[in-house]
Amino acid sequence: SRPTPLTLDAVLARVDRASPKLMGTRLARGLAEAKRLEKSGAFDPSLNFKTERLEFINDLGKFKTKDSLQPTVDVLSRQGAKLSGGFKATRSDPAAIGRGVDEEGRGLVSVRVPLLRGAGVNEKSAAERQARLGYPAADAEIGLTRIELLSKAGAAYWDWATAIRAARVARDLGQLADDRAAQIQERSTSGDLPPIDSVEARQEAQRRRGALIKAEREIAKATFKLGLFLWQDDGGPAPLPAEAAMPASFPKPHPVQKPDRLALESAALARRPELTRLLTDRAMASIDAELAVNDRRPAVDLVFNTGKDSNPDAFDEVGKRLKAGVLIEVPLARRAATGRLRAARIKMQKIDLDRTSESQRILTEVRDAASAVDAAFERHSVASEELALAREMEQGERFRLEMGDSTLFLVNQRERARAESELRLLEAFNEYHQALVTLRAVSGDL
């Protein structure tokens, strides 16, 4: 039974779905998620334990001890605020009565809120934001690899299809030579034609057999090359495509219309992963600049503590305790933050220039690819007309031979000229579809 026709879209879909190289590149998104998870871990709550043993001599001159355990839960917010809550349990020697021994609180709560430096923008929150930008960065790398693979797969597909069609031309030409050689050999044996005609016919048949061997080798090369891009869903290589899997027909070439050119240029600027990667790099640099600006500010932190105190003299609570204050730190020099700020701004300026250059390069690629498609279309049209004329010349020369007004040499020449015209048409056909694949790739349409 005839195998299912192998179309270009089927090849590209298989590459997109099961190519190990592309699947390996897609793991970059998992790495980006792992990196984001790592940076988000800075805001995970933590359970801390603090133990103390106090040894002292009481008012009676005796050596005593007091043990304490203070578990707390600490939480850091993305806005920079730090919250700590817990309690302190103390166990003292019953005879350890003395002033100033147990003045720590029980039921402790403390809050530290930055008002300037670190408020909203801090090193840990900036790192998490940059880690989140790893997603579009990974997608850009995946897109670049995907475009490269699909472009190569499309080129390999059209080389394969062209090689099969070229081999068919060689087979047809060889079959003509074999049939003619058999007929002339029969007529030469009967004395109707001179023996030299039979020699010439067999020589031409051998020449065409050699050309056919070369054409079939081209099929094998193209098949192996295409097989590099064909994978099964389980990760194993797919069987090499059979010659019979080539579709019976292909879309006719057509030029790229001006509205289509403009649409492709706009699509390229919106889809190309190179521009996405530059935008991501700029966003990361912008976060660095934002953090550097924040680090240039003085540190003004609001501190708040509350709890309960116990009176060691009376073994009773004296009430709630509340402490509040402001911590201020003013840097006398800010060179480190200033240097980072300048570096980030210079990096953003460079990225902006790179985006301008990259956009122009992408537009040039799209225009060049569209020009190549149009040139290949024109060449295909010219080759089609040439082939029609070559066939007409072949038929006329063959008719003249039948009328005795031509020679076998001229007929062979006409047949070879017609075959060469067919090969030039196939070359233009391949060039057109290769250019079309390139156009789809540079416009981000693959």
LOVOTI-687596 format. One record per residue (C-alpha): x, y, z; residue in one letter. Coordinates in steps of 0.2 Angstrom, whole numbers, plus 2048, in hexadecimal, padded with zeros to 3 digits. Each point is the difference from the previous one (the first is absolute). Layout:
XYZA...
***
This chain:
800800800S8068127FDR80680880FP7F9810807T80680F7F7P80E809809L7FC813800T80B80E805L7F480480ED8007EE806A813801801V800811809L7F37FA80DA80A7F0803R81080A803V7F680C80CD7F97F2809R80D7F3802A8128077FCS80B7FC80EP80A8107FEK7F180A801L7F97F780FM811802808G7FF8137FDT7EF800807R8077FA811L807812802A7EE805805R8017F480EG811807805L7F8811800A7F27FA80CE80D7F880BA80A810801K7F080A804R7FC7F480DL811802808E7FF813800K7EE7FF808S8077F580EG808810807A7EE804806F7FC7EF808D7FC801813P80D7F980BS7FF7F8811L80F80580CN8047FA811F80C80A80CK8057F8811T80A80880EE8077FB810R80480D80DL80C7FC80FE80180D80EF802803813I7F0805808N7FE80C80FD8047F280CL8117FD7F8G7FA7EF7F8K8047FB7EEF7F07FE7F7K7FA7FD7EET7F28057F4K7FB7F77F0D7F68087F2S7F87FB7EFL7FA80C7F4Q7F87F97F0P7FB80D7F2T7F88007EFV80980D7F4D7F78067F0V80880C7F3L7F48097F4S8048057EFR7FD812805Q80F7FE80CG7F77FF810A8067F380DK7F47F880CL8057F580FS7F47F880CG8027F380EG8037FE813F80D7FE80DK7FF7F280DA80B80180FT8047F480DR80A806810S8067F880FD7F380480EP80D80880BA80780B7F2A7F7810806I80A80F7FBG7FD8107F7R8038027EEG8007ED7FDV7F07FE7F6D7FB80F7F6E7FD7F87EFE7EE8007FAG7F47F27FCR7F58007F1G80C80A7F5L7FB8097EFV80C80B7F7S7FE8097EFV80D80A7F6R7F980A7F1V80C8097F4P7FA8117FBL80D8057F3L80E7F47FCR7F97EF7FDG7EE806800A7F87F77F1G8107FD7F7V80D7F5808N80D7F47FBE7F67F0803K7F08077F8S80A8067F1A8087EF7FEA7EF7F8800E7FA80C7F3R80F7FD7F5Q7FD7ED802A7EE8027FAR8078087F0L8097EF7FDG7F07FA7F9Y80080B7F0P8137FE7FFA7FE7EE800A7F28017F3D80B80B7F5A80E7F3800E7F37F27FCI7F980B7F2G8128027F8L8037EE801T7EF7FC7F9R80280B7F1I8117F97FCE7FA7EE801L7F08037F6L80A80A7F3S80C7F27FEK7F27F3800A7F780A7F2G8108017F6A8037ED802A7EE7FC7FAY80180A7F0W8117F97FCD7F87EF803W7F18037F5A80B8087F2T80C7F1800A7F27F47FDI7F880A7F2R8128027F8A8027ED801A7F07FE7F7R80680A7F2V8107F67FFA7F57F0800R7F58067F3D80F8057F5L8097F0803G7F07F67FCQ7FF8097EFL8137FC7FDA7FD7ED804D7F17FE7F5D8088097F2R8107F6802A7F67EF7FFA7F78067F1Q8108067F7I8097F0805Q7F27F57F8E80080B7F0R8137FF7FFS8007ED802T7F37FF7F2S80B80C7F5G7F480E800D80C80C809L813800800P8087F9810P807811805I7EF806804D7FE7F180CS810805808V7FB812802E7EF7FB807A8087F580DR80D80D805Q7F280C803E7F77F480BA80F7FD80AQ803812802R7EE802807R8027F280BR80F808808G7F6810802A7F27F6808L80C7F880DI805811805K7EE806801A7FC7F280BE80F80380BR7F9812802E7F07F9806I8097F680DA80A80F806K7F080A801A7F67F3809T80E7FD80DF800813803K7EE801802L8007F180CG80A80B80CL7F180A803F7F37F2801L7FC7F9812W7F37F6808Q7F680580FD8097F480BD8118097FCG8067F37F4G8058047EEP7F27FE7F3A8027F47F1P8088087F1L7F28077F4P7FD7F57F0A8018087EFE7EE7FC7FEA7FC80B80FA8038107F6M7F08097FCP7F97FE7EEA7FF8137FES806810808F7F9812801P80480B7F1K80D80E803P7F9811802H809811803P7FF809811V7F380F7FEQ805811808K7F27FF80EP8077EF804D811807802R7FB80E80CL7F67F380AA80F7F5801L80C80E805E7F480580ES7FE7EE806A8137FD800A80280F80CL7F37F980BA8057EE800R8137FE7FER8077F9810P81080B7FEE7F6810804L7F77F780ET8117FB808R8068127FFL7F0807808L8027F380ET813806802D7FA812801R7F37FC80DA80D7F780BM80C80F7FEA7F280B805S7FD7F7810I813802804D7FE8127FDA7F180180BE8097F780EL81080B7FEA7F5810802V7F87F8810N8117FC807D8058127FFR7F380580CR803801813P7F97F280AA7F280580BV7F77F1809D7F280180CL8027F380EV7F27FA80BF8007F380EN7F37FA80CT7FF7F280DG7FD7FC813K80D80280ED8017F7810S806806810N80D7F4808P7FE808811D7EE7FD801A7FE7F17F4F7F28097F8D7FD80A7F0E8028137FFV7F68027F0G8028027EEK8108077F9R80180B7F0L8108077F7K80080A7F1A80D80A7F7G8098067F0V8117FA7FAL80980B7F4I80F7FD7F5E80780D7F5V80E7FB7F4P80E80C7FFL8057F97EFA7F57F77F3R80D7FB7F3R7FB7EE7FFA7ED8047FDA80580E7F4T80C7F47F6G7F27F37FER7F480D7FBL80B8077F2R8047EE7FAA7ED7FC7FFA7FC8107F7R80E7FD7F4I7FA7EE7FDK7EF8067FCM80680D7F4Q80A7F27F7K7F17F5800I7F680E7F8D80D8027F2L8017ED7FED7ED7FF7FER80180E7F2T80D7F67F7S7F87EF803E7EF8077F9S8088077F1Q8097EF7FDR7F07F7802I7F780B7F4L80E7FE7F3T7FF7ED802E7EE8007FDV80280B7F0R80E7F67FAD7F67F0802A7F18077F7A80B8067F2S8087EE7FFA7EE7F97FFV7FB80C7F2D8117FC7F6A7FD7EE802A7EE8027FAF8068097F1E80E7F37FDR7F37F2801H7F48097F4S80F8027F3V8057ED803A7EE7FB7FDS8008097EFE8117F97FCE7FA7EE804L7F18027F5A80B8057F1L80D7F2804A7F27F47FFR7FA8077F0E8117FF7F8M8027EE807E7F07FA7F8Q8048097EFG8117F8800E7F97EF803R7F38027F2F80E8057F4R80A7F1805L7F07F57FCE7FF8097EFM8137FD7FDG805812801D80A800810S80C7F5809T8017F6811L80D80C806F7F480F7FEL7F27F7808V80B7FC80FN805812801Q7EE806800R7FB7F380EE80F80580BR7FC8137FDA7EE7FC805R8067F7810A80C80E804E7F180C7FES7F67F680CE80E7FF80DL8028137FFR7ED802803L8027F480FL80F80B806E7F580F7FFA7F27F7808F80C7FB80FN807812801E7EF807801Y7FA7F580EH811802809Q7FD8137FFA7EE7FE806L8067F680FV80D80E804T7F380D7FEL7F57F780DR80E7FE80BA806812800V7EF806802S7FD7F580FG7F27F67F7D8077EF803L
***
